Amino acid sequence: MEAVYLTLIFVLAIFLGFELISKVPSTLHTPLMSGSNAISGITLIGALASLKSEHLGFAIFLSTLAVIFATINVVGGYAVTNRMLEMFKKKVKGGAQ
């Protein structure tokens, strides 16, 4: 029965996430992405904490994978956010700084 509840929560999270993102104006997507990157940073901290556990073998392997993928997610997310912010900067005419 627990699997049914977990599936229900998962489906509700998908639905609510889609509804939330579809209602956000496009000008607010960049700050929303930065907030998502912060949450990925929390995931990275959790993965690092689980690496320190006394479990060996497969748990260490999964924790290492989690650290790698969370790091890629955080760095890539901030790189994309930076590129988006660069698009909003005004271009200077005449090459003057």
N, C-alpha and C positions, 0 to 999 in steps of 0.2 A: 504494500500500500504506500510505502514511503516513495517509491519510484513514481507513482502517480502524482503525488504532491510536488515532487521535484520537477516533473515534466510540466505541471500546471504553472509553477513559478517561472520556469524557463520561457514558456509560451507567453505569459503575461509580461515578462521583462522585454521580450522581443517586440510585442505589440506596443507597450508604453514607450519604449525607446524610439520606435519608428514614428509614433505620433508626436513625441516631443521634438525630434529632429525636424520633422516636416513642418512644424509650426514656428521654428526659429527663423527670423529674417536672415538673408544672406550676409548682411553686414556683421552679424554676430557669430558667424561660423568660425572665424579665426580665434576669438577668445574661447569659444567652446572647444576647439581643437586643443588649445593650450591647457585647458582644464582636463581634457582626456589624457594628455601627456603626463600631467601631474599624477593622475590615477595610475598610469602605467609605471610611474616612478615608485609608487607604493607597492605595486606588484613586484618590482625589482627588489625592493627591500625585503619583502616576504620571501622571495626566492633565495636571497642571500642568507636570511635567517635559517631557512630550512637546510641550506648547505652545511651549516654549522652543527646540525643534529648528529647524534651518535649512530644513526642508521647508516649502513654501508650498502654498497652494491647499486641496485636499481634506483633507490631513492636518491643517491648522490648523482647518478646519471640524469634523472629527471630534473633535479634541482639545477644542475649545470645547464641543461637545455633551457630551463625557465629563465635563468639569468641571461643567457645569450639572446633568446628571443625578446625578452623584456628590454634589454639594452638596445637591440636593433629598433624596437618599437619606439622607445623614448627618443633616441637620437634622430631617427627618421622623421618622427612627428614634429620635433622642433625644427628640423631642416625644412620641412614642407611649410610649417607656420612662418618661418623666416622668409621663405620665397614668396608666400602670399602677402606678407607685410611689405616686402619690397615692391610689389605690384601697385600698392596704394600710394607710394611716395610720388610727389610731383616731380616731373622732369624739369630740369633747369635749361632755359633757352640760352643759346650762344656759348655753351660750354663753361660759363663762369661758375665758380664754386661758391 
